[in-house]
Amino acid sequence: MAFTLDQWVIVLLVFLLGLFIGGSMFAGTKWKRRYREDAARRAELEAENKQLRKEAGEMESLRHAARKDAVDRDRDRL
């Protein structure tokens, strides 16, 4: 009994569907774990960036105050 072209296409589609379903079933926990680890790292980096921005703002305020003091001292000398 020989297969027709339509039957071979159906066999191929069923095979590909089996690969897709099997791959998604076995890889599910690995990808979930990697996603959670990545989300945790991203949250840590965002918190660190927020802290660095805050410190940079404080440094800029200190620079501004130092410049203002220097200008005031120069003005007082004149």
N, C-alpha and C positions, 0 to 999 in steps of 0.2 A: 504494500500500500504506500503510495507516494503522497507527500504533502503538496498541497497547492501553495501558490505564493501568498494567498490570504492567510493560510494556516501558519506559514513560517513567520509572517508579520505578527500574528497573534502570539506565537511562542516567544518571539523576541520581546514584545511588549510586556508579557508576563514575567519574563526573565529580568528585564530592566526594573519593573515594578518591585520584584522580589529583592533585587539589590538595593533599591532605594529604601524600602521599608526595613530591611535587615540592617542597613547602615545607620538609619536613624534610630533604631531600637538600641543598638549596641553603643553608639557614640553619644547618646543622650546625657549620661551623667558626666562624662568627660567635659563636654562643652559647657554644661551648666556650672561645673566647678571652675573652669577657666574664666567664664563670664563673671562669676562672683568674685574671684581673685582680682580680676581686672577692675571691677567696680570698686573694690576696697582700695586698691592702689590709686585709682583716680580720685577717690574721696580724700585720701591722705595727701596727695599732691595738691589738690585744691585748697585744703586747709593750710598746707605749707605756703602756697602762693599767697593766700590771704594774709598770713602772718608777715610774709616778706613785704607785701604792699604796705601793710600798716607800719612796719619798721622803716620803709623807704619814705613814707609820708612824714614820720617823726624826724627822720634825718633831714628832710627838706625843710621842715619847720625850724630845726636847729641851724641849718645853713642860712636860712632867711634871717633869723634872729642875729646870727653872728655878723652877717653883712650889714644889717641895720645898725648894730653897735659900732661897727667899723666906720660907717658913714657918719654916725653921730659924733664919734671921736674926732674924725677929720674935720667936721664942721665946727666943733668946739675949739680946735686948735687955730682955726682961721680967725 
